[in-house]
Amino acid sequence: MAVIEYLSTNETEIKTNEEIIKKSGGWKFTSLLLVNQGLATLAFFGVSVNLVLFLTRVLDQDNSDAANNVSKWTGTVYLCSLMGAFLSDSYWGRYLTCAVFQLILVLGLGLLSFASWLFLINPADCGDGTKMCRHSSSVGVGTFYLSIYLIAFGYGGHQPTIATFGADQFDDSNPKAADSKAAFFCYFYFALNVGSLFSNTILVYYEDSGKWTLGFLVSLGCAIIALLLYLLGTSRYKYIKPCGNPLTRVAQVFVAAYRKWNVAPATADALYEVEGPESAIKGSRKIPHSDDFKFLDKAATITQYDLCGRKDPWRLCTVTQVEEVKCVLKMLPIWLCTIIYSVIFTQMVSLFVEQGDVMTSKLGDFHLPAASMSAFDICSVLICTGIYRQILVPLARRLSGSPKGLTELQRMGIGLVMGMMAMIAAGVTEIQRLKLVRPGEKKSRLSIFWQVPQYILVGASEVFMYVGQLEFFNGQAPDGIKSFGSSLCMASISLGNYVSSLLVSMVMGTTARDDSPGWIPADLNQGHMDRFFFLIAAQTALDFIIYVFCAKWYKCINLYTNGNRKEIQLEEQQN
């Protein structure tokens, strides 16, 4: 059995840490995590990318219900990231959390394959778009929903933790390793999209032709291989010890501040902090005092009661503990502004697929599944990642004089603008599609390749928005909540899915009145999905304006590194 060695931030243990670093972590073992990410993503998207068509063809749901169910399920996937982050930061650590949630993913995929084979795909060649499946039993439907929500729980809990665990493998006291960490997040998203590319082309083709069980079995096999490869590096990974329950620490700050509401906050020098270089939060560096949210400083203000009695953590908190809460509060406005972008991203796996399903999708005798159009999104991500790392970053460095080129906040703003352009392109495509619909026909004569610009724009926007989010939230999160920082990116996607579902319901409730079928009816040829896309574009424009103000207001986190105060300029620097 492998012995897990934890790194400490205590300066007296730096020598020990250096010895561990020499024989663990780095690109050699991080590459295992990147391959793991690619295979796990392949397994997940083998289910998710065609889920909306599975619901309409196999379970006989209409378009709006299927789109809403997919949005809710996808939202649950990413909401589970908060659970994984909590367990990782608090109790289990990154390694164990990743292993457990990957095992849950494998169990969910196994159950889905079994349910499809035994209960749902009946007759065997149904669900190909021409032959509907028979009505499924309640047991079959119940097993199906149990399996996909196990998949949601497993993949969601795994994602933010594997990203943070990969970042842990680099020693930021070395400038080259610090640059490697920034590169890791790009390659992490690159690996995610390589896995997606296979599932969005090969797997989706077989599933679209009715071979659903085969597609799910391939996903299961990939998930098993991913788990085995992950376990292969157990003895050589670098481990960071969990820092305890962050919810308790946050609650203590608010309770202590409330108890001292009538006490005037002390000056920065008079606030309570433990002696020595190490923080009271185990495994976390100290954070110096900041002037934001000064009312929280009451929690670290020392009163006569605190001097006379035993120190009560619910009455007196350290400056670092208070600043940890402040860091989260400062990140929240930025995070809230990313939710509208996630609404855009959600359309790619729901309404984009339904739009493509009623367009001409044949190339000679070859039928191109609507869901496989997302391959253009993936290729856009892969190409734009290379362009960004090799061309844009060096160019931005020369123009701005900054070693980073574009900051994470600037990149996220660019992503918002490109996402808005994608919605405009989707709306224009829908207008053209409706013009070429013949009476009595389900499909428009417009080629499905009209969707290419909207997919490419979404893919390019992801490189700026999601990679920027991963770096920003991981780098700006205090040491004790690193996985929580990474999970904010996925939580944004989660809420984006729920907001999308709510938006669809509100739009249909408003527009589907009297004899009007609404904007997104069962027969899209009778609707106006273009107006829905333009509505999202308008919301994104408003969101961008708010985001600019929030980005200008944001102040970077400060940390004490080796006893010296150091500002983290939108990039994490660790001992």
PEBELFEN-V130571 format. One record per residue. N is the residue number from 0. RES is the residue in one letter. SS is DSSP state (hx for helix, st for strand, lp for the rest). BURIAL is I if it has 9 or more other ideal C-beta (glycine too) atoms within 8 Angstrom, else O. Layout:
n->{N,N}
res->{RES,RES}
ss->{SS,SS}
burial->{BURIAL,BURIAL}
//
This chain:
n->{0,1,2,3,4,5,6,7,8,9,10,11,12,13,14,15,16,17,18,19,20,21,22,23,24,25,26,27,28,29,30,31,32,33,34,35,36,37,38,39,40,41,42,43,44,45,46,47,48,49,50,51,52,53,54,55,56,57,58,59,60,61,62,63,64,65,66,67,68,69,70,71,72,73,74,75,76,77,78,79,80,81,82,83,84,85,86,87,88,89,90,91,92,93,94,95,96,97,98,99,100,101,102,103,104,105,106,107,108,109,110,111,112,113,114,115,116,117,118,119,120,121,122,123,124,125,126,127,128,129,130,131,132,133,134,135,136,137,138,139,140,141,142,143,144,145,146,147,148,149,150,151,152,153,154,155,156,157,158,159,160,161,162,163,164,165,166,167,168,169,170,171,172,173,174,175,176,177,178,179,180,181,182,183,184,185,186,187,188,189,190,191,192,193,194,195,196,197,198,199,200,201,202,203,204,205,206,207,208,209,210,211,212,213,214,215,216,217,218,219,220,221,222,223,224,225,226,227,228,229,230,231,232,233,234,235,236,237,238,239,240,241,242,243,244,245,246,247,248,249,250,251,252,253,254,255,256,257,258,259,260,261,262,263,264,265,266,267,268,269,270,271,272,273,274,275,276,277,278,279,280,281,282,283,284,285,286,287,288,289,290,291,292,293,294,295,296,297,298,299,300,301,302,303,304,305,306,307,308,309,310,311,312,313,314,315,316,317,318,319,320,321,322,323,324,325,326,327,328,329,330,331,332,333,334,335,336,337,338,339,340,341,342,343,344,345,346,347,348,349,350,351,352,353,354,355,356,357,358,359,360,361,362,363,364,365,366,367,368,369,370,371,372,373,374,375,376,377,378,379,380,381,382,383,384,385,386,387,388,389,390,391,392,393,394,395,396,397,398,399,400,401,402,403,404,405,406,407,408,409,410,411,412,413,414,415,416,417,418,419,420,421,422,423,424,425,426,427,428,429,430,431,432,433,434,435,436,437,438,439,440,441,442,443,444,445,446,447,448,449,450,451,452,453,454,455,456,457,458,459,460,461,462,463,464,465,466,467,468,469,470,471,472,473,474,475,476,477,478,479,480,481,482,483,484,485,486,487,488,489,490,491,492,493,494,495,496,497,498,499,500,501,502,503,504,505,506,507,508,509,510,511,512,513,514,515,516,517,518,519,520,521,522,523,524,525,526,527,528,529,530,531,532,533,534,535,536,537,538,539,540,541,542,543,544,545,546,547,548,549,550,551,552,553,554,555,556,557,558,559,560,561,562,563,564,565,566,567,568,569,570,571,572,573,574}
res->{M,A,V,I,E,Y,L,S,T,N,E,T,E,I,K,T,N,E,E,I,I,K,K,S,G,G,W,K,F,T,S,L,L,L,V,N,Q,G,L,A,T,L,A,F,F,G,V,S,V,N,L,V,L,F,L,T,R,V,L,D,Q,D,N,S,D,A,A,N,N,V,S,K,W,T,G,T,V,Y,L,C,S,L,M,G,A,F,L,S,D,S,Y,W,G,R,Y,L,T,C,A,V,F,Q,L,I,L,V,L,G,L,G,L,L,S,F,A,S,W,L,F,L,I,N,P,A,D,C,G,D,G,T,K,M,C,R,H,S,S,S,V,G,V,G,T,F,Y,L,S,I,Y,L,I,A,F,G,Y,G,G,H,Q,P,T,I,A,T,F,G,A,D,Q,F,D,D,S,N,P,K,A,A,D,S,K,A,A,F,F,C,Y,F,Y,F,A,L,N,V,G,S,L,F,S,N,T,I,L,V,Y,Y,E,D,S,G,K,W,T,L,G,F,L,V,S,L,G,C,A,I,I,A,L,L,L,Y,L,L,G,T,S,R,Y,K,Y,I,K,P,C,G,N,P,L,T,R,V,A,Q,V,F,V,A,A,Y,R,K,W,N,V,A,P,A,T,A,D,A,L,Y,E,V,E,G,P,E,S,A,I,K,G,S,R,K,I,P,H,S,D,D,F,K,F,L,D,K,A,A,T,I,T,Q,Y,D,L,C,G,R,K,D,P,W,R,L,C,T,V,T,Q,V,E,E,V,K,C,V,L,K,M,L,P,I,W,L,C,T,I,I,Y,S,V,I,F,T,Q,M,V,S,L,F,V,E,Q,G,D,V,M,T,S,K,L,G,D,F,H,L,P,A,A,S,M,S,A,F,D,I,C,S,V,L,I,C,T,G,I,Y,R,Q,I,L,V,P,L,A,R,R,L,S,G,S,P,K,G,L,T,E,L,Q,R,M,G,I,G,L,V,M,G,M,M,A,M,I,A,A,G,V,T,E,I,Q,R,L,K,L,V,R,P,G,E,K,K,S,R,L,S,I,F,W,Q,V,P,Q,Y,I,L,V,G,A,S,E,V,F,M,Y,V,G,Q,L,E,F,F,N,G,Q,A,P,D,G,I,K,S,F,G,S,S,L,C,M,A,S,I,S,L,G,N,Y,V,S,S,L,L,V,S,M,V,M,G,T,T,A,R,D,D,S,P,G,W,I,P,A,D,L,N,Q,G,H,M,D,R,F,F,F,L,I,A,A,Q,T,A,L,D,F,I,I,Y,V,F,C,A,K,W,Y,K,C,I,N,L,Y,T,N,G,N,R,K,E,I,Q,L,E,E,Q,Q,N}
ss->{lp,lp,lp,lp,lp,st,st,lp,lp,lp,hx,hx,hx,hx,hx,hx,hx,hx,hx,hx,hx,hx,lp,lp,lp,lp,hx,hx,hx,hx,hx,hx,hx,hx,hx,hx,hx,hx,hx,hx,hx,hx,hx,hx,hx,hx,hx,hx,lp,lp,hx,hx,hx,hx,hx,hx,hx,lp,lp,lp,lp,lp,hx,hx,hx,hx,hx,hx,hx,hx,hx,hx,hx,hx,hx,hx,hx,hx,hx,hx,hx,hx,hx,hx,hx,hx,hx,hx,hx,hx,hx,hx,hx,hx,hx,hx,hx,hx,hx,hx,hx,hx,hx,hx,hx,hx,hx,hx,hx,hx,hx,hx,hx,hx,hx,hx,hx,hx,hx,hx,lp,lp,lp,lp,lp,lp,lp,lp,lp,lp,lp,lp,lp,lp,lp,lp,lp,hx,hx,hx,hx,hx,hx,hx,hx,hx,hx,hx,hx,hx,hx,hx,hx,hx,hx,hx,hx,hx,hx,hx,hx,hx,hx,hx,hx,hx,hx,hx,lp,lp,lp,lp,lp,lp,hx,hx,hx,hx,hx,hx,hx,hx,hx,hx,hx,hx,hx,hx,hx,hx,hx,hx,hx,hx,hx,hx,hx,hx,hx,hx,hx,hx,hx,hx,hx,hx,hx,hx,lp,lp,lp,hx,hx,hx,hx,hx,hx,hx,hx,hx,hx,hx,hx,hx,hx,hx,hx,hx,hx,hx,hx,hx,lp,hx,hx,hx,lp,lp,st,st,lp,lp,lp,lp,lp,hx,hx,hx,hx,hx,hx,hx,hx,hx,hx,hx,hx,hx,hx,lp,lp,lp,lp,lp,lp,lp,lp,hx,hx,hx,lp,lp,lp,lp,lp,lp,lp,st,lp,lp,lp,lp,lp,lp,st,lp,lp,lp,lp,lp,lp,lp,lp,hx,hx,hx,hx,hx,hx,hx,lp,lp,lp,hx,hx,hx,hx,hx,lp,lp,lp,lp,lp,lp,lp,lp,lp,lp,hx,hx,hx,hx,hx,hx,hx,hx,hx,hx,hx,hx,hx,hx,hx,hx,hx,hx,hx,lp,hx,hx,hx,hx,hx,hx,hx,hx,hx,lp,lp,lp,hx,hx,hx,hx,hx,hx,lp,lp,lp,st,lp,st,st,lp,lp,st,st,lp,lp,hx,hx,hx,hx,hx,hx,hx,hx,hx,hx,hx,hx,hx,hx,hx,hx,hx,hx,hx,hx,hx,hx,hx,hx,hx,hx,hx,hx,hx,hx,hx,lp,lp,lp,lp,lp,lp,lp,hx,hx,hx,hx,hx,hx,hx,hx,hx,hx,hx,hx,hx,hx,hx,hx,hx,hx,hx,hx,hx,hx,hx,hx,hx,hx,hx,hx,lp,lp,lp,lp,lp,lp,lp,lp,lp,lp,lp,st,hx,hx,hx,hx,hx,hx,hx,hx,hx,hx,hx,hx,hx,hx,hx,hx,hx,hx,hx,hx,hx,hx,hx,hx,hx,hx,hx,hx,hx,lp,lp,hx,hx,hx,hx,hx,hx,hx,hx,hx,hx,hx,hx,hx,hx,hx,hx,hx,hx,hx,hx,hx,hx,hx,hx,hx,hx,hx,hx,hx,hx,hx,hx,hx,lp,lp,lp,lp,lp,lp,lp,lp,lp,lp,lp,lp,hx,hx,hx,lp,lp,hx,hx,hx,hx,hx,hx,hx,hx,hx,hx,hx,hx,hx,hx,hx,hx,hx,hx,hx,hx,hx,hx,hx,hx,hx,lp,lp,lp,lp,st,st,st,st,lp,lp,st,st,st,st,lp,lp,lp,lp,lp,lp,lp,lp}
burial->{O,O,O,O,O,O,I,I,I,O,I,O,O,I,O,O,I,O,O,I,I,O,O,I,I,I,O,O,I,I,O,I,I,I,I,I,I,I,I,I,I,I,I,I,I,I,I,I,I,I,I,I,I,I,I,I,I,I,I,O,O,O,I,I,I,I,I,I,I,I,I,I,I,I,I,I,I,I,I,I,I,I,I,I,I,I,I,I,I,I,O,I,I,I,I,O,I,I,I,I,I,I,I,I,I,I,I,I,I,I,I,I,I,I,I,I,O,O,I,I,I,I,O,O,O,I,I,I,O,O,I,O,I,O,O,I,O,O,O,I,I,O,I,I,O,I,I,I,I,I,I,I,I,I,I,I,I,I,I,I,I,I,I,I,I,I,I,I,I,I,O,I,O,O,O,O,I,I,O,I,I,I,I,I,I,I,I,I,I,I,I,I,I,I,I,I,I,I,I,I,I,O,I,I,I,I,I,I,O,I,O,I,I,I,I,I,I,I,I,I,O,I,I,I,I,I,I,O,I,I,O,O,I,O,O,I,I,I,I,I,I,I,I,I,O,I,O,O,I,I,O,I,I,I,I,I,I,O,O,I,O,O,O,O,O,I,O,O,O,O,I,I,I,O,O,O,O,O,I,O,I,O,I,I,I,I,I,I,O,O,O,O,O,O,O,I,I,I,I,I,I,I,O,O,O,I,O,O,O,O,O,O,O,O,I,I,I,I,I,I,I,I,I,I,I,I,I,I,I,I,I,O,I,I,I,O,I,I,I,I,I,I,I,I,I,I,I,I,I,I,I,I,I,I,I,I,I,I,I,I,I,O,O,O,O,O,O,I,I,I,I,I,I,I,I,I,I,I,I,I,I,I,O,I,I,O,I,I,I,O,O,I,I,I,I,I,I,O,O,O,O,O,O,I,I,I,I,I,I,O,I,I,I,I,I,I,I,I,I,I,I,I,I,I,I,I,I,I,I,I,I,I,I,I,O,I,I,O,O,O,O,O,O,I,O,I,O,I,O,I,I,I,I,I,I,I,I,I,I,I,I,I,I,I,I,I,I,I,I,I,I,I,I,I,I,I,I,I,I,I,I,I,I,I,I,I,I,I,I,I,I,I,I,I,I,I,I,I,I,I,I,O,I,I,I,O,I,I,O,O,I,I,O,O,O,O,O,I,I,I,I,O,O,I,I,O,I,I,I,I,I,I,I,I,I,I,I,O,I,I,I,O,I,I,O,I,I,I,O,I,I,O,O,I,O,I,I,I,I,I,I,O,O,O,O,I,O,I,O,I,I,I,I,I,I}
//
